[in-house]
Amino acid sequence: MHPVAFVLGWALGALQLILFVYIILSWLRFWQQSSRSAPRFDLDNPVVRWIESVAYTILHPIRGVIDPYQRNTGIDFSAIIAFLILGLVQGWVQRLPF
């Protein structure tokens, strides 16, 4: 595999990992807000804020496109769509003939 394809594939995999951590953090934030007995985590530290900013940068354009279609569902499908797009691009990059 060409080094450029390797680095791009690694970066796309890292973005998928950041999205996964963002999803877990959003569940923790919801759990803390809805339950008094939930353990308290510091969700305002700089690392968490960085993860949320990177995830927001990825998810915001997707949310802008799908918002009219999911307005009354109560479920955010943007992370699922982002995972699919990142996976497709990662597979495409790994098949590039360098």
RAHUUR-V448747 format. One record per residue. N is the residue number from 1. RES is the residue in three letters. PSI is psi as a letter, one per 40 degrees, with the letter a starting at -180 (* if undefined). OMEGA is omega in whole degrees, 0 to 359 (* if undefined). BURIAL is 1 if it has 16 or more other ideal C-beta (glycine too) atoms within 10 Angstrom, else 0. Layout:
BEGIN
n=N res=RES psi=PSI omega=OMEGA burial=BURIAL
n=N res=RES psi=PSI omega=OMEGA burial=BURIAL
END
This chain:
BEGIN
n=1 res=MET psi=h omega=180 burial=0
n=2 res=HIS psi=i omega=181 burial=0
n=3 res=PRO psi=d omega=179 burial=0
n=4 res=VAL psi=d omega=178 burial=0
n=5 res=ALA psi=d omega=179 burial=1
n=6 res=PHE psi=d omega=181 burial=0
n=7 res=VAL psi=d omega=178 burial=0
n=8 res=LEU psi=d omega=177 burial=1
n=9 res=GLY psi=d omega=178 burial=1
n=10 res=TRP psi=d omega=180 burial=0
n=11 res=ALA psi=d omega=178 burial=0
n=12 res=LEU psi=d omega=175 burial=1
n=13 res=GLY psi=d omega=177 burial=0
n=14 res=ALA psi=d omega=176 burial=0
n=15 res=LEU psi=d omega=176 burial=1
n=16 res=GLN psi=d omega=177 burial=1
n=17 res=LEU psi=d omega=178 burial=0
n=18 res=ILE psi=d omega=177 burial=1
n=19 res=LEU psi=d omega=179 burial=1
n=20 res=PHE psi=d omega=178 burial=0
n=21 res=VAL psi=d omega=177 burial=1
n=22 res=TYR psi=d omega=179 burial=1
n=23 res=ILE psi=d omega=178 burial=0
n=24 res=ILE psi=d omega=179 burial=0
n=25 res=LEU psi=d omega=178 burial=1
n=26 res=SER psi=d omega=176 burial=0
n=27 res=TRP psi=d omega=178 burial=0
n=28 res=LEU psi=d omega=179 burial=1
n=29 res=ARG psi=d omega=178 burial=0
n=30 res=PHE psi=d omega=181 burial=0
n=31 res=TRP psi=d omega=179 burial=0
n=32 res=GLN psi=d omega=182 burial=0
n=33 res=GLN psi=d omega=186 burial=0
n=34 res=SER psi=e omega=184 burial=0
n=35 res=SER psi=h omega=178 burial=0
n=36 res=ARG psi=d omega=182 burial=0
n=37 res=SER psi=e omega=180 burial=0
n=38 res=ALA psi=i omega=176 burial=0
n=39 res=PRO psi=i omega=183 burial=0
n=40 res=ARG psi=h omega=176 burial=0
n=41 res=PHE psi=i omega=178 burial=0
n=42 res=ASP psi=g omega=182 burial=0
n=43 res=LEU psi=e omega=179 burial=0
n=44 res=ASP psi=e omega=179 burial=0
n=45 res=ASN psi=i omega=187 burial=0
n=46 res=PRO psi=d omega=180 burial=0
n=47 res=VAL psi=d omega=179 burial=0
n=48 res=VAL psi=d omega=179 burial=1
n=49 res=ARG psi=d omega=178 burial=0
n=50 res=TRP psi=d omega=179 burial=0
n=51 res=ILE psi=d omega=179 burial=1
n=52 res=GLU psi=d omega=179 burial=1
n=53 res=SER psi=d omega=178 burial=0
n=54 res=VAL psi=d omega=179 burial=1
n=55 res=ALA psi=d omega=179 burial=1
n=56 res=TYR psi=d omega=179 burial=0
n=57 res=THR psi=d omega=179 burial=0
n=58 res=ILE psi=d omega=189 burial=1
n=59 res=LEU psi=d omega=185 burial=1
n=60 res=HIS psi=d omega=178 burial=0
n=61 res=PRO psi=d omega=179 burial=0
n=62 res=ILE psi=d omega=178 burial=1
n=63 res=ARG psi=d omega=178 burial=1
n=64 res=GLY psi=d omega=181 burial=0
n=65 res=VAL psi=d omega=186 burial=0
n=66 res=ILE psi=e omega=182 burial=0
n=67 res=ASP psi=d omega=179 burial=0
n=68 res=PRO psi=d omega=184 burial=0
n=69 res=TYR psi=e omega=183 burial=0
n=70 res=GLN psi=f omega=187 burial=0
n=71 res=ARG psi=d omega=185 burial=0
n=72 res=ASN psi=e omega=183 burial=0
n=73 res=THR psi=d omega=184 burial=0
n=74 res=GLY psi=e omega=179 burial=0
n=75 res=ILE psi=h omega=180 burial=0
n=76 res=ASP psi=h omega=181 burial=1
n=77 res=PHE psi=e omega=185 burial=0
n=78 res=SER psi=d omega=179 burial=1
n=79 res=ALA psi=d omega=178 burial=1
n=80 res=ILE psi=d omega=179 burial=0
n=81 res=ILE psi=d omega=178 burial=0
n=82 res=ALA psi=d omega=177 burial=1
n=83 res=PHE psi=d omega=179 burial=0
n=84 res=LEU psi=d omega=180 burial=0
n=85 res=ILE psi=d omega=180 burial=0
n=86 res=LEU psi=d omega=177 burial=1
n=87 res=GLY psi=d omega=178 burial=0
n=88 res=LEU psi=d omega=180 burial=0
n=89 res=VAL psi=d omega=179 burial=0
n=90 res=GLN psi=d omega=177 burial=1
n=91 res=GLY psi=d omega=179 burial=0
n=92 res=TRP psi=d omega=181 burial=0
n=93 res=VAL psi=d omega=181 burial=1
n=94 res=GLN psi=e omega=178 burial=0
n=95 res=ARG psi=e omega=180 burial=0
n=96 res=LEU psi=h omega=180 burial=0
n=97 res=PRO psi=g omega=177 burial=0
n=98 res=PHE psi=* omega=* burial=0
END
